[in-house]
């Protein structure tokens, strides 16, 4: 076999997905911050461009990276878990396993990853949302670890897993949209004579996967963000959040859709481009 053929046959190690996702988060964090801020606006008067200008004018460019430590911690917990479980599970699947098996495996991986990543996700949402609050109302967590410790001390350990139901449900849909669809689209492209296992194929596959993931997860993402950013006792369960969001009409469940896609598309592309490079250069052969 040529060196290229050897690279193509290599298999990802279980932790490569978490590393690739953390790398992608460094590039897309400002877009994630804008998405969270738009989702927590009940009135929704500011557009994405207006909000960006307001943050930069009032607090400087670095404010767009508020909460980056929590974002990295989230990827190193949530994404490492979901990619790792999927990768290990995929190796045990029969070679003739169909798309339905991949969907079930991906969904289960994302559900578990969502639970594991909920504490870091909560701190991430809160740190990002601080930029739109007046100084006296901000939580001002120093970093992700400080945020976790303060939530546990001030609100109790149980509060760290507030929003776990929506986060795990979102993780289910996100992982189906991202990983299962990526694998399926990539396999379809490689079966044609126009594509081979290279960055062009990885780009096309991840772009389609990012679009699918955004469409599947946006309503759950809005609910998750509202639950995690709420004050203690503000909502009486998930159904209360649904009714509150529904006051805006159906579009209320898709607030921040454009920045969500603008963020998730590039994040998915960068994640899989990095993941494939890690696999082809540092993966292992069966």
N, C-alpha and C positions, 0 to 999 in steps of 0.2 A: 504493500500500500504506500501511496505517496504521503508526504507529511500533511497535506490538506485533507486527505481521506481519513487519516488518523485523528485529526482535529474534529472532523464532523462526527466521528463515532464516539467521541468522549461524552461522558454523562456528568451532569452538574452534581456538585456536592450539596448536601442539604442546606447549608448556610449561605450559599451564593445568592439566593433570592433576597435575603435580608441586607446583605452588603450592597447589592445592586440597587435596591429600593432606597437605602440611605444615601447613596450617591445621587440618585435622581432627586431626592428631597432637597438636597443642597441647591439644585438648579431651579426647582419649581416652588419653593417655599413662599415667595411673595404672592404667587397666584393662589395658593392655598389660604393664605391670610386674607386676601380680598374676598375669596369665596365664603369663608366663615363670617366675615364682617357683614357681607350682604345678606347672608342667611338669617342673621340675628336682628336685622332691621325689620320691624313689624310694618312700618309705613313704606319702606322701599323707595325713598325719594331719590337717592343717589345712584347714578349709574356706576359701572366699573371704572370708567375713565375719570369721572368726577371724584369718586372715592380715592383713587390713587393720587390724584392731584392734591386732595385735601390732606391726606396722610403725609405726603412728602413736604408740603408747604408748612404744616404745623409741627412735624416731628422729625423731618429729615428722611433721607433715603434708607438709612439703617433701620428705621421703624418697620420697614417691609419685611425685615428678618426677625421681628419680635417673635419669640417662642421657638427659634430654630433648634434649641437643645431638646425641647419636648418633641418636636417633629422627628428628630433623629432617633430619640429613645423609642418613639412609637414604631418607627420602621424596624428597629432592631428587635422589637418584641413581636408586634403584630405580623409584619411581613416575613420575618424569619420563621415564625411558627407556621404560617399558611403555605409559604413556598416549600418549607422543609417537609411538612406532612405530605403535601401533594407529591413532591419529588420522590420521597421514600415509598409512598403508596403506588405511584405510577410504575416503579420498578417491579412491583409484585403483580401488576395486572397482566393478564394474558395478552399476547401480542395482537390478538384479534379483537380485543375489547373495543367496543364502539364508543361513540360520542356520549351516550347516556351515562356510561360508567365514568367517564372523565368528568362529566358535570356533577355527578354524585360525589366523587372524590374531591373535586375542587370546592364544592359547596361545603362539605364537611370540614375541609381544611380551613376555609375562610371563617366558618362559624367558630371553631376553636380558637383561631388566631384573633378573632374579634374580641372574645372574652379576655384573652391574655393581654391584649393591647389596650383595653379600656382605660386603665388608670393613666397611662401616658397620653392617650387620646384626649381624656378630659382636661389634663393640664395643658395640652397643646391648644385646644379650643379656647381655654380661658386666657392663655398668654397672648394668643393672636387677637382676641376680642378686646384686650386692654387698650389697643391703639385708638379705638373710637370712643372710649369713655373719658369723662372729665377726670383730671388727676386725682381728685378726692375719692372717686369711685373705683379706681383701679385696684386690682389685687396685688400687683407688683411682685410676682414671684421672681426670685433671682435667677432661677434656672429650673429645669425639669425636676431634679431631685428635691429642691427646696419646695416646689409646688406640691409634689407627692407628700412630703412630710407635713406641710401646712394643712393640706386637705384632711389628712389622717388625724392631725392634732385638733383642728378647729371644727371639723364636721363629722369625724368618725371614719373608721375603716370602710364601713359599708358604702359611704358616699363615693369612695374611689371607683366603685363599680356601677355608679349611677349611669344609666344609658346603656348598660351592657346588653340588654335585649335588642335595642335598635342597632347597636354597634356590631353585635354578632350576626344579626340578620343582614345588615349591610355587608359585613365581611363575607357572608355566604354568597350574596349576589355579585359582589365585586370580584371575588375569586373565580366565580363561574364566567363572568364577562371577560376578565383579564386572562387568566391562565388557561382555562378549558378552551375558550374560543381562540386564543393565541395558538395553542397546540394544534387545534383542528384546522385553522386557516393555514398555518405553516405547512402541515401535512398535505393539504389540498394543493398548495402552490408548488411544493416539491414534486408532486406527481405529474405536473405539467412539464413541458420541455422548455418553458420560458424562465424558470427560476431554479436556483441552486442554493445550498446552505450558506448564504453570505449576508452581509448587512442590508442589502436591498430587500431580500425576502424578510428578514427580521423587522425591517422598518414597516413594510406593508402589513405584515401580520399584526404587529403591535398597534398600528394606527387603527385597524379595524377592531381589535380587542378593546382599545381605549374608548371608542365610540359605543360599543356594546356595554361596557362597564358603566359608563356615564348614564346611559338610558335606563339601566336596570337599578341603579343605586340612588339616583337623585332624591326621590321622595323620602327614603329611609335616612339619607344623609342630612336632609333638612331637619327631620325629627330628632336625630341623634345630636345634632349641633345645639338645638334648642334645649334639650334635656340637660346636656352637659354644662351649658352656659347659664342655666337657671339658678336662681337663689334657692336656698333650702326651703322646701315647703311651698314653692311657687306653683307647682303643678301636682295634682293628685293622681299620679299614674300616667301611663302612656296615652290612654284614650283622651285624657284632658289636654295633652299636648296636641293630639290630632285635631280636636275640636277648636283649639285656639288657632292653629295654623289654617284650618279650613275657613276661618272668617274672611280670609283674603280670596277665597275661591280656589278652584283647582290649581291655578297658577302659584298659589302659596306653597305648594309642595315641590315646586320647581324653581323657587327663588335661588338665584345664583347659578342657574344652569349653564349660562355662557362661560363664566369664569371656572365653573366646575369642569366643563369640557376642555376649555383652554388650558387648565392645569392638568387634568387627568390624561389628556391626549399626550402632551409632551412627557409627563411623568411615566406613562406606560411605555412610550417609545424608548426613552432613555434607560428605564429599568431593564427592558428586554435586550437592548443593544449591549448594555453592560453585562447582563447575565450571560448572554451568548458568548461574549468575549472571555468571561471568566470560565465558562464551560469548555470552550475550544482550546484555551491555553493552560488552564489549571485543573480541568476535570479529570476523571479517571476512566479507564477502559474496563469493561466487564471481563 
